[in-house]
Amino acid sequence: MEKPLCVVHRLGTVPYKAAWDLQNELAAEIANGIRSPTLLLLEHPHTYTFGRRGDRKHLLMDEEQLAQRGVVVHWVDRGGDVTYHGPGQLVGYPLLPLGTPQMSIQGDSAHLPQADYVGYVRRLEHTIILALASFDLDAHQVDGFTGVWAAQAENARDNFPSAAQDIHTGVAKVAAIGVKVDARGITRHGFAINLNPDMSYWEGIIGCGLVGYPVTSLAECLDPAPTMSALMDRVANAFGKVYDYQIEERVL
């Protein structure tokens, strides 16, 4: 049996709000059956985004500092707390139909069975792990945390808090995940993989609300680091394998 099609679009650098609006537009087309499942691959200018569990205290810059660093802030409808997006980071937005007519709808959000939602996130993590393994990077999940983690680079800025050292010593987050499933069962938002961004921007937030937990990048873990194009290639390929799609790249 032929696999269903997922169309991949590489969009270059897109302002966050424009990409958010595009997700809404394409998701409506997918829900109406006039567009195939879609994966958007892109970069953003310097941006901090807060999810539904966001806490303003986790933003450590004031308005003047944000302006000096060229950072915009958005409060959005994905899960999770605050994260950073910027040049040198691969952002992926999968727009996939997960819902069924039997789902429970409350307000503007769909409530899928918990196993479906969690399973979707776990498969996103597995996609990233598979893609990074193709560069010989041993990335993995960490129990109790969303995202993908790798061995902590020697030049990582922070240490884990003592309460976490027994379990998580020596690892740092290399990819973050925050998603939404809308009222029609279409996924929004997605994942961000740190390729070679300016890591100093994480000093402006308490990323994901995890005090003291370090972040890393492929540039800190691999020598040489892959190109953005190569990373997109591996992610698209892994996405097709994990979600059992036939991948086709098109210009949007």
The 8 nearest C-alpha neighbors of each residue, nearest first, counted from 0:
[[1, 2, 3, 245, 243, 244, 4, 242],
 [2, 0, 3, 245, 4, 244, 243, 246],
 [1, 3, 244, 245, 0, 4, 243, 5],
 [4, 2, 244, 245, 1, 5, 243, 35],
 [5, 3, 245, 244, 246, 6, 35, 2],
 [4, 6, 36, 246, 37, 244, 245, 35],
 [5, 7, 37, 247, 248, 246, 38, 36],
 [8, 6, 248, 38, 37, 39, 247, 249],
 [7, 9, 39, 249, 250, 248, 10, 40],
 [10, 8, 40, 41, 11, 39, 7, 250],
 [9, 11, 41, 8, 40, 12, 13, 39],
 [10, 12, 41, 42, 9, 13, 40, 43],
 [13, 11, 42, 43, 41, 10, 14, 44],
 [12, 14, 43, 18, 15, 42, 11, 17],
 [15, 13, 17, 43, 16, 44, 18, 12],
 [14, 16, 18, 17, 43, 19, 13, 46],
 [17, 15, 19, 18, 14, 20, 73, 13],
 [18, 16, 20, 19, 14, 15, 21, 13],
 [17, 19, 21, 15, 16, 20, 22, 13],
 [20, 18, 16, 22, 21, 17, 15, 23],
 [21, 19, 17, 23, 22, 18, 16, 24],
 [22, 20, 18, 24, 23, 19, 25, 17],
 [23, 21, 19, 25, 20, 24, 26, 18],
 [22, 24, 20, 26, 21, 25, 27, 19],
 [23, 25, 21, 27, 22, 26, 20, 28],
 [24, 26, 28, 22, 27, 23, 21, 29],
 [25, 27, 29, 23, 28, 24, 22, 94],
 [26, 28, 30, 25, 24, 29, 31, 23],
 [29, 27, 31, 25, 33, 26, 34, 30],
 [30, 28, 34, 26, 32, 31, 27, 33],
 [29, 31, 27, 28, 32, 26, 183, 185],
 [32, 30, 28, 29, 33, 27, 34, 26],
 [33, 31, 29, 30, 34, 28, 35, 27],
 [32, 34, 28, 31, 29, 35, 30, 27],
 [35, 33, 29, 28, 32, 36, 25, 31],
 [34, 36, 5, 37, 29, 4, 6, 33],
 [37, 35, 5, 95, 94, 6, 29, 34],
 [36, 38, 6, 94, 5, 7, 93, 35],
 [37, 39, 93, 7, 92, 94, 6, 8],
 [38, 40, 92, 8, 91, 7, 9, 93],
 [41, 39, 91, 9, 90, 8, 10, 38],
 [42, 40, 11, 10, 90, 12, 9, 89],
 [41, 43, 12, 89, 90, 86, 11, 88],
 [44, 42, 85, 13, 12, 14, 84, 86],
 [43, 45, 85, 86, 14, 46, 12, 42],
 [46, 44, 85, 70, 84, 43, 69, 71],
 [47, 45, 71, 84, 70, 72, 83, 44],
 [46, 48, 83, 72, 82, 84, 71, 73],
 [47, 49, 73, 81, 82, 74, 72, 46],
 [50, 48, 81, 74, 53, 80, 75, 73],
 [51, 49, 80, 79, 77, 53, 78, 75],
 [50, 52, 78, 53, 76, 77, 79, 80],
 [53, 51, 80, 79, 50, 54, 78, 49],
 [52, 54, 80, 49, 50, 51, 81, 55],
 [53, 55, 56, 57, 52, 80, 81, 49],
 [56, 54, 57, 58, 53, 49, 81, 59],
 [57, 55, 54, 58, 59, 205, 204, 53],
 [56, 58, 205, 55, 204, 54, 59, 208],
 [59, 57, 204, 56, 55, 60, 203, 205],
 [58, 60, 203, 204, 57, 61, 56, 205],
 [61, 59, 203, 64, 58, 65, 62, 204],
 [60, 62, 64, 63, 65, 59, 58, 66],
 [63, 61, 65, 64, 66, 60, 67, 70],
 [62, 64, 66, 65, 61, 67, 60, 68],
 [65, 63, 67, 61, 66, 62, 60, 68],
 [64, 66, 70, 62, 68, 63, 67, 69],
 [65, 67, 69, 63, 64, 68, 70, 62],
 [66, 68, 64, 65, 69, 63, 70, 62],
 [69, 67, 65, 66, 70, 64, 45, 200],
 [68, 70, 66, 67, 65, 45, 71, 46],
 [71, 69, 45, 65, 46, 68, 66, 72],
 [70, 72, 46, 47, 45, 69, 73, 65],
 [73, 71, 47, 48, 46, 70, 74, 49],
 [74, 72, 48, 75, 49, 47, 71, 46],
 [73, 75, 49, 48, 50, 72, 76, 51],
 [74, 76, 50, 77, 49, 73, 48, 51],
 [75, 77, 51, 50, 78, 179, 74, 178],
 [78, 76, 179, 178, 50, 177, 75, 51],
 [77, 79, 177, 50, 51, 178, 179, 52],
 [78, 80, 50, 52, 177, 51, 207, 53],
 [79, 81, 53, 207, 50, 52, 49, 208],
 [82, 80, 49, 207, 48, 206, 53, 50],
 [83, 81, 206, 48, 47, 207, 49, 80],
 [82, 84, 47, 46, 48, 85, 201, 81],
 [85, 83, 46, 45, 43, 47, 88, 82],
 [84, 86, 45, 44, 43, 88, 46, 87],
 [87, 85, 88, 196, 44, 42, 43, 45],
 [86, 88, 196, 195, 194, 85, 89, 193],
 [87, 89, 193, 194, 86, 196, 192, 85],
 [90, 88, 192, 191, 42, 41, 193, 91],
 [91, 89, 191, 41, 42, 190, 40, 88],
 [90, 92, 40, 190, 39, 189, 191, 93],
 [91, 93, 189, 39, 188, 38, 94, 187],
 [94, 92, 38, 37, 95, 189, 39, 91],
 [95, 93, 186, 37, 187, 36, 38, 26],
 [94, 96, 36, 186, 185, 93, 97, 37],
 [97, 95, 185, 184, 98, 186, 36, 94],
 [98, 96, 184, 185, 95, 99, 186, 180],
 [184, 99, 97, 96, 183, 185, 102, 100],
 [98, 100, 101, 102, 184, 97, 183, 96],
 [101, 99, 102, 98, 183, 103, 184, 104],
 [102, 100, 99, 103, 98, 104, 111, 110],
 [103, 101, 99, 100, 111, 104, 110, 98],
 [102, 104, 110, 109, 101, 105, 111, 100],
 [105, 103, 109, 110, 108, 182, 102, 106],
 [106, 104, 108, 107, 109, 103, 110, 182],
 [105, 107, 108, 104, 182, 109, 103, 110],
 [108, 106, 182, 105, 109, 181, 104, 183],
 [109, 107, 182, 181, 106, 105, 104, 110],
 [110, 108, 182, 104, 181, 103, 111, 180],
 [109, 111, 103, 104, 102, 108, 112, 105],
 [110, 112, 102, 113, 109, 115, 116, 103],
 [113, 111, 115, 114, 110, 116, 102, 117],
 [112, 114, 116, 115, 117, 111, 110, 118],
 [113, 115, 117, 112, 118, 116, 111, 119],
 [116, 114, 118, 113, 112, 117, 119, 111],
 [117, 115, 119, 113, 118, 114, 111, 120],
 [118, 116, 120, 114, 119, 115, 113, 121],
 [117, 119, 115, 121, 116, 120, 114, 122],
 [118, 120, 116, 122, 117, 121, 115, 123],
 [121, 119, 123, 117, 122, 118, 124, 116],
 [120, 122, 118, 124, 123, 119, 117, 125],
 [123, 121, 125, 119, 124, 120, 126, 118],
 [124, 122, 126, 120, 125, 121, 119, 127],
 [123, 125, 121, 122, 127, 126, 147, 146],
 [124, 126, 122, 128, 123, 127, 129, 121],
 [127, 125, 123, 129, 237, 124, 238, 128],
 [126, 128, 130, 124, 129, 125, 131, 123],
 [129, 127, 125, 131, 138, 130, 126, 132],
 [130, 128, 132, 126, 127, 131, 125, 237],
 [129, 131, 127, 233, 234, 133, 132, 128],
 [132, 130, 128, 133, 134, 136, 129, 127],
 [131, 133, 135, 136, 129, 134, 130, 137],
 [132, 134, 131, 135, 130, 129, 233, 136],
 [133, 135, 132, 131, 136, 130, 225, 221],
 [136, 134, 132, 133, 137, 131, 221, 138],
 [137, 135, 132, 131, 134, 138, 133, 221],
 [136, 138, 132, 149, 135, 139, 131, 150],
 [139, 137, 149, 128, 148, 136, 147, 131],
 [140, 138, 148, 147, 128, 149, 141, 137],
 [139, 141, 147, 148, 142, 146, 124, 138],
 [142, 140, 144, 143, 139, 148, 147, 145],
 [143, 141, 144, 140, 145, 166, 167, 139],
 [142, 144, 141, 145, 140, 146, 166, 167],
 [145, 143, 142, 141, 146, 140, 147, 148],
 [146, 144, 176, 143, 147, 175, 141, 140],
 [147, 145, 175, 176, 174, 124, 144, 140],
 [148, 146, 174, 140, 139, 172, 173, 124],
 [147, 149, 172, 173, 139, 171, 138, 140],
 [150, 148, 138, 170, 171, 151, 173, 137],
 [149, 151, 170, 169, 171, 152, 148, 138],
 [152, 150, 170, 169, 171, 149, 153, 155],
 [151, 153, 155, 154, 219, 220, 150, 215],
 [154, 152, 155, 151, 219, 156, 220, 150],
 [153, 155, 152, 156, 219, 151, 157, 215],
 [156, 154, 152, 153, 157, 151, 215, 213],
 [157, 155, 154, 213, 158, 214, 153, 215],
 [158, 156, 213, 155, 211, 159, 212, 214],
 [159, 157, 211, 160, 213, 212, 156, 155],
 [158, 160, 212, 211, 164, 163, 161, 157],
 [159, 161, 162, 163, 211, 158, 164, 212],
 [160, 162, 164, 163, 159, 165, 158, 168],
 [163, 161, 160, 164, 165, 159, 166, 167],
 [164, 162, 161, 160, 165, 166, 167, 159],
 [163, 165, 168, 161, 167, 166, 162, 159],
 [164, 166, 163, 167, 168, 162, 161, 159],
 [167, 165, 164, 163, 168, 162, 141, 169],
 [166, 168, 164, 163, 170, 165, 169, 159],
 [169, 167, 164, 170, 166, 165, 159, 163],
 [168, 170, 151, 150, 167, 171, 152, 159],
 [171, 169, 151, 150, 149, 168, 167, 148],
 [172, 170, 214, 151, 213, 148, 149, 215],
 [171, 173, 148, 214, 174, 215, 147, 149],
 [172, 174, 215, 148, 216, 193, 147, 214],
 [175, 173, 192, 147, 191, 146, 172, 193],
 [174, 176, 146, 191, 190, 147, 192, 177],
 [177, 175, 190, 146, 189, 191, 145, 178],
 [176, 178, 78, 189, 77, 79, 190, 188],
 [179, 177, 77, 188, 189, 78, 187, 176],
 [178, 180, 77, 187, 186, 181, 188, 78],
 [179, 181, 186, 185, 184, 187, 109, 182],
 [182, 180, 108, 184, 185, 183, 109, 179],
 [181, 183, 109, 108, 107, 184, 104, 180],
 [184, 182, 181, 185, 98, 30, 109, 180],
 [98, 183, 185, 97, 181, 180, 182, 96],
 [186, 184, 96, 95, 180, 181, 183, 97],
 [185, 187, 180, 94, 95, 179, 181, 184],
 [186, 188, 179, 94, 178, 180, 189, 92],
 [187, 189, 178, 92, 179, 177, 77, 93],
 [190, 188, 92, 178, 177, 176, 91, 93],
 [191, 189, 176, 91, 175, 90, 177, 192],
 [190, 192, 90, 175, 174, 89, 91, 88],
 [193, 191, 174, 89, 88, 194, 173, 90],
 [194, 192, 88, 216, 173, 195, 174, 217],
 [193, 195, 217, 88, 216, 87, 218, 192],
 [194, 196, 87, 218, 216, 193, 217, 88],
 [197, 195, 87, 88, 198, 86, 194, 193],
 [196, 198, 199, 200, 195, 87, 86, 85],
 [199, 197, 200, 196, 201, 215, 202, 195],
 [198, 200, 201, 197, 202, 203, 196, 156],
 [201, 199, 202, 198, 203, 197, 83, 204],
 [202, 200, 203, 199, 204, 198, 83, 206],
 [201, 203, 200, 199, 204, 205, 59, 198],
 [204, 202, 59, 201, 60, 200, 58, 205],
 [205, 203, 58, 59, 206, 57, 201, 202],
 [204, 206, 57, 208, 210, 209, 207, 58],
 [205, 207, 82, 208, 204, 81, 209, 201],
 [208, 206, 80, 81, 209, 82, 205, 79],
 [207, 209, 205, 206, 80, 210, 57, 81],
 [210, 208, 207, 212, 206, 205, 211, 213],
 [211, 209, 212, 205, 208, 160, 206, 159],
 [212, 210, 159, 160, 213, 158, 157, 209],
 [211, 213, 159, 210, 209, 158, 214, 171],
 [214, 212, 171, 157, 211, 172, 158, 215],
 [213, 215, 172, 171, 173, 212, 216, 155],
 [214, 216, 173, 171, 172, 219, 155, 213],
 [217, 215, 193, 219, 218, 194, 173, 195],
 [216, 218, 194, 220, 219, 221, 224, 193],
 [217, 219, 224, 195, 216, 221, 220, 194],
 [220, 218, 216, 217, 152, 221, 215, 154],
 [219, 221, 217, 218, 152, 216, 222, 215],
 [222, 220, 224, 223, 218, 217, 219, 136],
 [223, 221, 224, 218, 220, 219, 225, 217],
 [222, 224, 221, 225, 218, 220, 217, 226],
 [223, 225, 218, 221, 222, 217, 226, 194],
 [226, 224, 229, 230, 223, 227, 217, 134],
 [225, 227, 229, 228, 230, 224, 194, 231],
 [226, 228, 230, 229, 231, 225, 89, 194],
 [229, 227, 231, 226, 230, 232, 225, 233],
 [228, 230, 232, 226, 231, 227, 225, 233],
 [231, 229, 227, 233, 232, 228, 234, 226],
 [230, 232, 234, 228, 229, 233, 235, 227],
 [233, 231, 229, 230, 235, 234, 236, 228],
 [234, 232, 130, 236, 230, 231, 235, 237],
 [233, 235, 237, 231, 130, 236, 232, 238],
 [236, 234, 238, 232, 237, 233, 231, 239],
 [235, 237, 233, 239, 234, 238, 232, 240],
 [238, 236, 240, 234, 126, 239, 235, 130],
 [239, 237, 235, 241, 126, 236, 240, 234],
 [238, 240, 244, 243, 236, 237, 242, 241],
 [241, 239, 243, 237, 238, 242, 236, 244],
 [240, 242, 238, 243, 239, 126, 237, 122],
 [241, 243, 239, 244, 240, 238, 122, 237],
 [244, 242, 240, 239, 241, 2, 245, 3],
 [245, 243, 239, 3, 2, 4, 242, 5],
 [244, 246, 4, 2, 3, 5, 239, 247],
 [247, 245, 5, 239, 244, 6, 4, 248],
 [246, 248, 6, 7, 5, 249, 245, 4],
 [249, 247, 7, 6, 8, 246, 250, 9],
 [250, 248, 8, 7, 251, 247, 6, 9],
 [249, 251, 8, 248, 9, 10, 7, 6],
 [250, 8, 249, 10, 9, 7, 248, 39]]
